[in-house]
């Protein structure tokens, strides 16, 4: 089979976004995402509702991805899907659908680790995107994960730092909830922060080992700070929203950068890549750009559409595995806590 007619369908269903993408030789031909607005009224993702929505969305999303790629399903060379980590109910929908489709078409099935996909999304061919050179350090930052990974090859990755409790995305969202902002609050904190004073208020940075993270204490300190101020002035939040968000974001970004600096010092690697939903945050993007000139790092920041959960990143991993002949067995099962 020539590379020219090698089409891989990627399917992503790890949380609350149903996504499908088609890739051909590193180039994304389509990348369709169906988001689930139903969770907004609950202030967070409801697993049962997420899995039901995936069942409703997966067929039309895949159909649309094939249409936009201008190919027929019979032209597909393989199906790549998110095996884990993620919400079990959501993963089961994508896994079951992918296994059935691959079996029906008589083509290989490829299982993908969601967190590896966030890192390997940097190898998608896209305008203005230059792939990192091995070895490099990847910081994956999302609502469910915060890790620093040493990457020596496409599938040779070692976690050298990680959160001991909550993820950075959760810290943003929970803090936003304390401030009365709707879910998902992380992007709203970023918006307000861009207009505020990052030095207006001081929040503590949790103390753990040099390359690990902790965010539970930060959320608690934000809660106590807000409660204390609101008791003194009921309008404190509305009057200071921009400064609170700017100070919170500054603290989190500074904390992330501290850990990256420690990782660079430990490994000697100055090639840095970020991935995951929080990599869309303007604060971390600006901090990384500044680090290039300040510390001599080479930084890689993904395009916005490859930051949040998407199927293009699943498709690129599928293509890399396809070239190696690394296929899944038909009895493969979803894994909510899948490791690297």
N, C-alpha and C positions, 0 to 999 in steps of 0.2 A: 504493500500500500504506500503510495507516494505521499509526501507531506502536503502536496497541493490539495489533495482531496480528503485530508484527515480532519474531520469535524468532530469536536468533543462537545457534548452538552453538559454543562455544569448546573447542579441543583443545590440550592442552599435553603435550609429550613431549621436552623439551630435555635431561633428564638421567636421573634414576632414578625419577621419579614420573610415572605415567600419570594424566592428569586430564581431565575433561570437565565443562562447565558450560553452563547455558542462561540467557540474559539477555533481559529484555524491558523496554525503556525505562529502562535503568539499574539495574533491580532484578534481583538474582540469584535465579532460581527453583530452581536446583540447582547444587551444586558438589561433585563427587565426585572423590576422589583415591585411587589405589591405590599404596601405597608398596612398595618392593622390599627385603625384609629380607635377601635373599641376600648383599648386599654387606658386611654386618656382619662376616662371618667373614674377609673379605679386608682389612679396615681401610680401605676406600675403594671408590669406584664402579668396577666392572669394565665397560668399555664394551660388550663383546660380550654379557655376561650381561644388561646393561641393555636392549639392543635386543631380545633374545629375550623378555624379560619384558614389554616394551611390546607385542609381537605377541600375547602371551597375554592381556594385560589390556585392550587398547583397545576391543574389541567389547563385553565386559560393562560396562566403565566408561561408555561412551557410552550403552548401553542403560539403565543405571541412572540416568544424568543425565536422559534423556528421561522415564523413568518418574516420577522425583521432581518434575520440572517439570510433570508431568501433560499432556504433549503428545505427538503423534505426529510422527515424522520428516518426514511430508509437510507439516506446518505450519511447518517451518523456513524462514526467509527467506534465510539464508546460513550458510556454515561458515567460522569463523575458526580458524587454526592457527598454532602457533609455527614460523616458518621458520628462526629462528636468533637468537642464537648458541647453541651447545650441542654435545653429542656427536653426531657425524654419523650414526652408526647409529640412535640414538634419534630424531633429527630425521626421518630417512628414513621411519621407521614412521608417525609422525604426519602427515607430508606426503603420503605415498602414500595413506593411509587417507582423509584429508580430501579430496584430489583426486578419489578414486574416489566418495566419498559425494556430494560436490557435483555431480559429473558425472551420477551415477545419479539424483539428485533434480532435476537441471536448475536448480540455484540457484547464485548467485555464490559464489566462493571468495575469502577474504580472508587475506593473509599478514600475520603479526604479528612485530615485533621483540620478543623476550623481555625485553630491558632496558627498552624503552619501556613495556612492559606493567607492569613493576614500579612505574614512576612513575605511569602512568595508572590504576592500581588505586585511587588516591585518589579517583577520580571515580565509583566504584561507590556506589550509594545504599545506605547501611547505617546502622542506628541508632547515633547518637553519632559518626558520621563526617562531618566538614565538609571539603568539597573545598578545596584551596589556591587562592588567587587568582593569576592571572598578573600579572607574572612571579614565579616562585619558584625556589628552589634545591632540587634533589633530590640526595640522597646515596644511591646504590644500593650496598648492601653484602651480599655473598653469598659462597658458596664459590668462585665463579669470577670475580667482578667486584668492584671497588671504584672508584667514580667519583663525581665531583661534576658535576652537569649543570645548566646554566642553561636553564630552561623558560619560553619566552615565549608559547607556544600549544600546543595538543594535540600537534601534530606539528612544532613548531619548537623543537628542542632542540640545545644545544651543550655538548659535554663540555669543561669548563674545568679538570678535575683528574682524575687516574686513577693507578692503581698502575703502577709501572714493573717490577714482578716478580710477586709473589704477591698473592692476594686476602686480605681480612681473614678470611673464613670458613675459608680454608685454614690461616691462622696459628693460629686457635683449634683446629682439628681436629688439626693436626700437633703442636702443643704438648700437646694432650690425649693424643696417642699416646705422646709422650715420657714422660708421667706414668703411662702404663699404663692409660689409660681407653679403653673400647671406642668404635668408630666408630658414629655420628657424635659426636665428643667435645665440640663447641662447646656444646651445651645442658647437658652435664654440668659443664663449666667454670663456666658461669653459675650452676648450682645450688650448687656448692661455694663459689663466690665470695661468695654472699649471706650465708654464715656466717663468712667469713674477714676478716682485717685487710688492707685494700688497700695499706697502707704497710709491711707486714712485710718485703717484699723489693723491690729496685729493679731494673727492667729498662730498657735504653736505648730511646729513641725515635729511629728512623732519621731521618737528616737528608737531605732531598731538597728540590726546589723547593717554594715555599709551599703550593700546592694539590695537589701530587702525593703519592702514598703509596709506601711500600716496607715489606714485611713479612718478606723473606727473612732479613735480619740479626737480626730479633727472634727468629725461630724458632731460629736458630743460638745466640743468647745464652741462650735458655731451655735448649737442649740442654747447652751447656757448664756452665751454672750447676747443673743437676740432676746431671750426671756428677760434678762436683767435690764437691757436697754428699753424694752417695751414697757416694763413695769414703771420706769421713770418717765417715759414719753410714749404714749400709745401710737403716735404717728411716726415713730423712729424708722420703721422699715420703709415706708413710702417716701419719707424725706431723705433717706440715705441709701436707697436701693443700689444706685450705680456704684457708690463707694464701697458698700459691703461686698458686692459681686467682684469688683476690681481687686479688693484686698484678699478675698477668698481665692480668686483665680491666681493672683500673684503668688500666694503661699503654696498652692498645689503645684504650679509650674516650677517654682523655685525648688521645691522638694524633688520633683521628677528630675530636674537638671542636676541636682546634687548627686542623685543615685547614678545618673549616666556618667558624671565626671568620675565617680568612684570606680565604675566599671571600666572606663577608658584607662584609668591609672592602673587598675589590676591586670588588664589584659594587654595594654599597649595598642589596642585597636582604635583607630580614629575614623573608621568608616561607620557611620551611624544611620540606621533606618528606623522609621516609626510606622506603626500600623494599628488598626482598630478604630472604633468610632470616635474616641477622644482625640485622635490625631487630626480631626477636623478643627479642633480648637485653635483659635487665632493666637492665643498666648503661647502655647507650646510650639507652634509653627514659627512664630517670631523669635522665640528663645533659641531654637535650633539654628535659624539663619544667622543670628548674632554669634553663635558658638563657632560657626565656620571661620569667621575672621578673628574671633577672640582666642580660640584654642587650636585653630588649624584643623578642625574636623572637616570631613566631607559628609554632608547630611543629605538624606533622601526622604522626601516627604511625598506621600502618594497623592494622586489626584483625588478630589473630594468624592467622586463616585466610587472609588475603591477603598474608602476609609470605613464607612459603615458596612454592615453586613450586606454582601452582594454575591452574585453567582459567578462573576468574572474571575474572582480570586479562586473559586473552586475549580473553574474550567482550566485555569493556567496550571494548577497542581495536577489536574487530570491529564493534561497534555504532557507534562514532564514525566508523570508515572507511565503514561501510555508508551512513550519512547523507550522506557526501560523495561516494558513488558510486565510492569508491576500491577497486577490485577487482583481484585477481591474475589473470594469464593462466593457461591450463591447462598451460603448459609451465614454470611456476614451479618452482624447485629449492631444496632445503634449503641453508643456508649456515652452516657451523660457526662461522665468524668474522665473522658479519654485523655491520656497523657501524650507527650511528644513521643 
